[in-house]
């Protein structure tokens, strides 16, 4: 005879904050990290961590870490300056076109 688990009451989904998700994704990204072990310690399945990682890095539709710094000195040489409200983006003239396009697309969100 097998084991039977009875769940009484309302089953609820856990809600993970972006910081918690980011911390777990960063933990599994460390050299030598074991995804299954980290997932077990967090009481979730490894596939969930992989899904969060895809959201963060895979298809560009998820969330990403952003470093906000005080307004630095203008770049040396020619540059493109894009101002949208209180957001100012300075792109050096030698910025690769793909990177410039990705940065500008991210401002639409």
PyMOL CGO cylinders between C-alpha atoms (Angstrom):
from pymol import cmd
from pymol.cgo import CYLINDER

trace = [
    CYLINDER, 0.00, 0.00, 0.00, 1.32, 3.46, -0.94, 0.3, 1, 1, 1, 1, 1, 1,
    CYLINDER, 1.32, 3.46, -0.94, 1.47, 6.65, 1.01, 0.3, 1, 1, 1, 1, 1, 1,
    CYLINDER, 1.47, 6.65, 1.01, -1.53, 8.98, 1.02, 0.3, 1, 1, 1, 1, 1, 1,
    CYLINDER, -1.53, 8.98, 1.02, -1.27, 12.69, 1.81, 0.3, 1, 1, 1, 1, 1, 1,
    CYLINDER, -1.27, 12.69, 1.81, -4.41, 14.54, 2.84, 0.3, 1, 1, 1, 1, 1, 1,
    CYLINDER, -4.41, 14.54, 2.84, -4.40, 18.30, 2.42, 0.3, 1, 1, 1, 1, 1, 1,
    CYLINDER, -4.40, 18.30, 2.42, -7.05, 20.06, 4.44, 0.3, 1, 1, 1, 1, 1, 1,
    CYLINDER, -7.05, 20.06, 4.44, -7.99, 23.70, 4.17, 0.3, 1, 1, 1, 1, 1, 1,
    CYLINDER, -7.99, 23.70, 4.17, -7.34, 26.11, 1.36, 0.3, 1, 1, 1, 1, 1, 1,
    CYLINDER, -7.34, 26.11, 1.36, -4.20, 25.43, -0.62, 0.3, 1, 1, 1, 1, 1, 1,
    CYLINDER, -4.20, 25.43, -0.62, -2.37, 28.65, -1.36, 0.3, 1, 1, 1, 1, 1, 1,
    CYLINDER, -2.37, 28.65, -1.36, 0.31, 29.61, -3.78, 0.3, 1, 1, 1, 1, 1, 1,
    CYLINDER, 0.31, 29.61, -3.78, 3.37, 31.27, -2.39, 0.3, 1, 1, 1, 1, 1, 1,
    CYLINDER, 3.37, 31.27, -2.39, 4.22, 34.71, -3.68, 0.3, 1, 1, 1, 1, 1, 1,
    CYLINDER, 4.22, 34.71, -3.68, 7.88, 35.37, -4.35, 0.3, 1, 1, 1, 1, 1, 1,
    CYLINDER, 7.88, 35.37, -4.35, 9.20, 38.93, -4.49, 0.3, 1, 1, 1, 1, 1, 1,
    CYLINDER, 9.20, 38.93, -4.49, 11.51, 39.98, -7.31, 0.3, 1, 1, 1, 1, 1, 1,
    CYLINDER, 11.51, 39.98, -7.31, 14.34, 40.19, -4.76, 0.3, 1, 1, 1, 1, 1, 1,
    CYLINDER, 14.34, 40.19, -4.76, 13.77, 36.59, -3.62, 0.3, 1, 1, 1, 1, 1, 1,
    CYLINDER, 13.77, 36.59, -3.62, 13.65, 35.37, -7.22, 0.3, 1, 1, 1, 1, 1, 1,
    CYLINDER, 13.65, 35.37, -7.22, 16.79, 37.32, -8.10, 0.3, 1, 1, 1, 1, 1, 1,
    CYLINDER, 16.79, 37.32, -8.10, 18.64, 35.94, -5.06, 0.3, 1, 1, 1, 1, 1, 1,
    CYLINDER, 18.64, 35.94, -5.06, 17.82, 32.34, -6.03, 0.3, 1, 1, 1, 1, 1, 1,
    CYLINDER, 17.82, 32.34, -6.03, 18.78, 32.89, -9.68, 0.3, 1, 1, 1, 1, 1, 1,
    CYLINDER, 18.78, 32.89, -9.68, 22.06, 34.49, -8.60, 0.3, 1, 1, 1, 1, 1, 1,
    CYLINDER, 22.06, 34.49, -8.60, 22.70, 31.60, -6.18, 0.3, 1, 1, 1, 1, 1, 1,
    CYLINDER, 22.70, 31.60, -6.18, 22.33, 28.98, -8.93, 0.3, 1, 1, 1, 1, 1, 1,
    CYLINDER, 22.33, 28.98, -8.93, 24.55, 31.06, -11.23, 0.3, 1, 1, 1, 1, 1, 1,
    CYLINDER, 24.55, 31.06, -11.23, 27.54, 30.76, -8.91, 0.3, 1, 1, 1, 1, 1, 1,
    CYLINDER, 27.54, 30.76, -8.91, 30.34, 28.39, -9.94, 0.3, 1, 1, 1, 1, 1, 1,
    CYLINDER, 30.34, 28.39, -9.94, 29.71, 24.90, -8.57, 0.3, 1, 1, 1, 1, 1, 1,
    CYLINDER, 29.71, 24.90, -8.57, 26.13, 25.66, -7.54, 0.3, 1, 1, 1, 1, 1, 1,
    CYLINDER, 26.13, 25.66, -7.54, 23.69, 22.75, -7.51, 0.3, 1, 1, 1, 1, 1, 1,
    CYLINDER, 23.69, 22.75, -7.51, 20.26, 23.85, -8.77, 0.3, 1, 1, 1, 1, 1, 1,
    CYLINDER, 20.26, 23.85, -8.77, 18.44, 20.85, -7.28, 0.3, 1, 1, 1, 1, 1, 1,
    CYLINDER, 18.44, 20.85, -7.28, 19.97, 21.43, -3.85, 0.3, 1, 1, 1, 1, 1, 1,
    CYLINDER, 19.97, 21.43, -3.85, 19.22, 25.17, -3.85, 0.3, 1, 1, 1, 1, 1, 1,
    CYLINDER, 19.22, 25.17, -3.85, 15.65, 24.50, -5.00, 0.3, 1, 1, 1, 1, 1, 1,
    CYLINDER, 15.65, 24.50, -5.00, 15.18, 21.88, -2.27, 0.3, 1, 1, 1, 1, 1, 1,
    CYLINDER, 15.18, 21.88, -2.27, 16.41, 24.33, 0.38, 0.3, 1, 1, 1, 1, 1, 1,
    CYLINDER, 16.41, 24.33, 0.38, 13.94, 26.94, -0.90, 0.3, 1, 1, 1, 1, 1, 1,
    CYLINDER, 13.94, 26.94, -0.90, 11.15, 24.32, -0.99, 0.3, 1, 1, 1, 1, 1, 1,
    CYLINDER, 11.15, 24.32, -0.99, 10.43, 24.60, -4.70, 0.3, 1, 1, 1, 1, 1, 1,
    CYLINDER, 10.43, 24.60, -4.70, 11.17, 22.67, -7.87, 0.3, 1, 1, 1, 1, 1, 1,
    CYLINDER, 11.17, 22.67, -7.87, 14.27, 23.35, -9.99, 0.3, 1, 1, 1, 1, 1, 1,
    CYLINDER, 14.27, 23.35, -9.99, 12.07, 24.12, -13.00, 0.3, 1, 1, 1, 1, 1, 1,
    CYLINDER, 12.07, 24.12, -13.00, 10.75, 27.21, -11.23, 0.3, 1, 1, 1, 1, 1, 1,
    CYLINDER, 10.75, 27.21, -11.23, 14.26, 28.62, -10.84, 0.3, 1, 1, 1, 1, 1, 1,
    CYLINDER, 14.26, 28.62, -10.84, 14.96, 27.89, -14.51, 0.3, 1, 1, 1, 1, 1, 1,
    CYLINDER, 14.96, 27.89, -14.51, 11.72, 29.72, -15.46, 0.3, 1, 1, 1, 1, 1, 1,
    CYLINDER, 11.72, 29.72, -15.46, 12.74, 32.76, -13.40, 0.3, 1, 1, 1, 1, 1, 1,
    CYLINDER, 12.74, 32.76, -13.40, 16.18, 32.69, -15.00, 0.3, 1, 1, 1, 1, 1, 1,
    CYLINDER, 16.18, 32.69, -15.00, 14.61, 32.65, -18.49, 0.3, 1, 1, 1, 1, 1, 1,
    CYLINDER, 14.61, 32.65, -18.49, 12.40, 35.58, -17.48, 0.3, 1, 1, 1, 1, 1, 1,
    CYLINDER, 12.40, 35.58, -17.48, 15.43, 37.52, -16.30, 0.3, 1, 1, 1, 1, 1, 1,
    CYLINDER, 15.43, 37.52, -16.30, 17.91, 36.71, -19.05, 0.3, 1, 1, 1, 1, 1, 1,
    CYLINDER, 17.91, 36.71, -19.05, 16.38, 34.52, -21.75, 0.3, 1, 1, 1, 1, 1, 1,
    CYLINDER, 16.38, 34.52, -21.75, 13.83, 36.23, -23.92, 0.3, 1, 1, 1, 1, 1, 1,
    CYLINDER, 13.83, 36.23, -23.92, 14.27, 39.82, -22.76, 0.3, 1, 1, 1, 1, 1, 1,
    CYLINDER, 14.27, 39.82, -22.76, 10.66, 39.99, -21.57, 0.3, 1, 1, 1, 1, 1, 1,
    CYLINDER, 10.66, 39.99, -21.57, 11.35, 39.47, -17.85, 0.3, 1, 1, 1, 1, 1, 1,
    CYLINDER, 11.35, 39.47, -17.85, 12.99, 41.66, -15.27, 0.3, 1, 1, 1, 1, 1, 1,
    CYLINDER, 12.99, 41.66, -15.27, 16.62, 42.63, -14.93, 0.3, 1, 1, 1, 1, 1, 1,
    CYLINDER, 16.62, 42.63, -14.93, 18.91, 44.14, -12.35, 0.3, 1, 1, 1, 1, 1, 1,
    CYLINDER, 18.91, 44.14, -12.35, 19.60, 47.83, -12.96, 0.3, 1, 1, 1, 1, 1, 1,
    CYLINDER, 19.60, 47.83, -12.96, 22.28, 49.97, -11.37, 0.3, 1, 1, 1, 1, 1, 1,
    CYLINDER, 22.28, 49.97, -11.37, 21.22, 53.58, -10.87, 0.3, 1, 1, 1, 1, 1, 1,
    CYLINDER, 21.22, 53.58, -10.87, 24.03, 56.05, -10.47, 0.3, 1, 1, 1, 1, 1, 1,
    CYLINDER, 24.03, 56.05, -10.47, 24.22, 59.81, -10.05, 0.3, 1, 1, 1, 1, 1, 1,
    CYLINDER, 24.22, 59.81, -10.05, 24.56, 61.72, -13.29, 0.3, 1, 1, 1, 1, 1, 1,
    CYLINDER, 24.56, 61.72, -13.29, 28.15, 61.05, -14.41, 0.3, 1, 1, 1, 1, 1, 1,
    CYLINDER, 28.15, 61.05, -14.41, 30.34, 63.42, -16.35, 0.3, 1, 1, 1, 1, 1, 1,
    CYLINDER, 30.34, 63.42, -16.35, 29.42, 63.52, -20.03, 0.3, 1, 1, 1, 1, 1, 1,
    CYLINDER, 29.42, 63.52, -20.03, 31.22, 60.93, -22.14, 0.3, 1, 1, 1, 1, 1, 1,
    CYLINDER, 31.22, 60.93, -22.14, 34.29, 62.04, -23.96, 0.3, 1, 1, 1, 1, 1, 1,
    CYLINDER, 34.29, 62.04, -23.96, 33.74, 62.58, -27.66, 0.3, 1, 1, 1, 1, 1, 1,
    CYLINDER, 33.74, 62.58, -27.66, 30.50, 62.51, -29.63, 0.3, 1, 1, 1, 1, 1, 1,
    CYLINDER, 30.50, 62.51, -29.63, 27.48, 60.93, -28.01, 0.3, 1, 1, 1, 1, 1, 1,
    CYLINDER, 27.48, 60.93, -28.01, 23.73, 60.56, -28.39, 0.3, 1, 1, 1, 1, 1, 1,
    CYLINDER, 23.73, 60.56, -28.39, 21.70, 61.84, -25.43, 0.3, 1, 1, 1, 1, 1, 1,
    CYLINDER, 21.70, 61.84, -25.43, 18.11, 60.63, -25.01, 0.3, 1, 1, 1, 1, 1, 1,
    CYLINDER, 18.11, 60.63, -25.01, 15.93, 62.33, -22.37, 0.3, 1, 1, 1, 1, 1, 1,
    CYLINDER, 15.93, 62.33, -22.37, 12.53, 60.92, -21.41, 0.3, 1, 1, 1, 1, 1, 1,
    CYLINDER, 12.53, 60.92, -21.41, 11.09, 62.70, -18.40, 0.3, 1, 1, 1, 1, 1, 1,
    CYLINDER, 11.09, 62.70, -18.40, 13.59, 62.20, -15.58, 0.3, 1, 1, 1, 1, 1, 1,
    CYLINDER, 13.59, 62.20, -15.58, 15.49, 59.47, -17.47, 0.3, 1, 1, 1, 1, 1, 1,
    CYLINDER, 15.49, 59.47, -17.47, 18.67, 60.46, -19.27, 0.3, 1, 1, 1, 1, 1, 1,
    CYLINDER, 18.67, 60.46, -19.27, 20.58, 57.95, -21.39, 0.3, 1, 1, 1, 1, 1, 1,
    CYLINDER, 20.58, 57.95, -21.39, 23.94, 58.80, -22.93, 0.3, 1, 1, 1, 1, 1, 1,
    CYLINDER, 23.94, 58.80, -22.93, 25.24, 56.51, -25.63, 0.3, 1, 1, 1, 1, 1, 1,
    CYLINDER, 25.24, 56.51, -25.63, 28.82, 56.90, -26.81, 0.3, 1, 1, 1, 1, 1, 1,
    CYLINDER, 28.82, 56.90, -26.81, 29.28, 57.25, -30.56, 0.3, 1, 1, 1, 1, 1, 1,
    CYLINDER, 29.28, 57.25, -30.56, 31.04, 53.86, -30.68, 0.3, 1, 1, 1, 1, 1, 1,
    CYLINDER, 31.04, 53.86, -30.68, 28.18, 52.00, -28.94, 0.3, 1, 1, 1, 1, 1, 1,
    CYLINDER, 28.18, 52.00, -28.94, 27.27, 48.88, -30.95, 0.3, 1, 1, 1, 1, 1, 1,
    CYLINDER, 27.27, 48.88, -30.95, 23.93, 49.40, -32.76, 0.3, 1, 1, 1, 1, 1, 1,
    CYLINDER, 23.93, 49.40, -32.76, 22.39, 46.26, -31.23, 0.3, 1, 1, 1, 1, 1, 1,
    CYLINDER, 22.39, 46.26, -31.23, 23.20, 47.46, -27.70, 0.3, 1, 1, 1, 1, 1, 1,
    CYLINDER, 23.20, 47.46, -27.70, 21.84, 50.95, -28.40, 0.3, 1, 1, 1, 1, 1, 1,
    CYLINDER, 21.84, 50.95, -28.40, 18.62, 49.48, -29.81, 0.3, 1, 1, 1, 1, 1, 1,
    CYLINDER, 18.62, 49.48, -29.81, 18.20, 47.17, -26.79, 0.3, 1, 1, 1, 1, 1, 1,
    CYLINDER, 18.20, 47.17, -26.79, 18.71, 50.05, -24.35, 0.3, 1, 1, 1, 1, 1, 1,
    CYLINDER, 18.71, 50.05, -24.35, 16.21, 52.27, -26.15, 0.3, 1, 1, 1, 1, 1, 1,
    CYLINDER, 16.21, 52.27, -26.15, 13.65, 49.43, -26.42, 0.3, 1, 1, 1, 1, 1, 1,
    CYLINDER, 13.65, 49.43, -26.42, 13.92, 48.90, -22.67, 0.3, 1, 1, 1, 1, 1, 1,
    CYLINDER, 13.92, 48.90, -22.67, 12.85, 52.51, -22.07, 0.3, 1, 1, 1, 1, 1, 1,
    CYLINDER, 12.85, 52.51, -22.07, 9.41, 51.78, -23.57, 0.3, 1, 1, 1, 1, 1, 1,
    CYLINDER, 9.41, 51.78, -23.57, 8.57, 49.52, -20.63, 0.3, 1, 1, 1, 1, 1, 1,
]
cmd.load_cgo(trace, "trace")
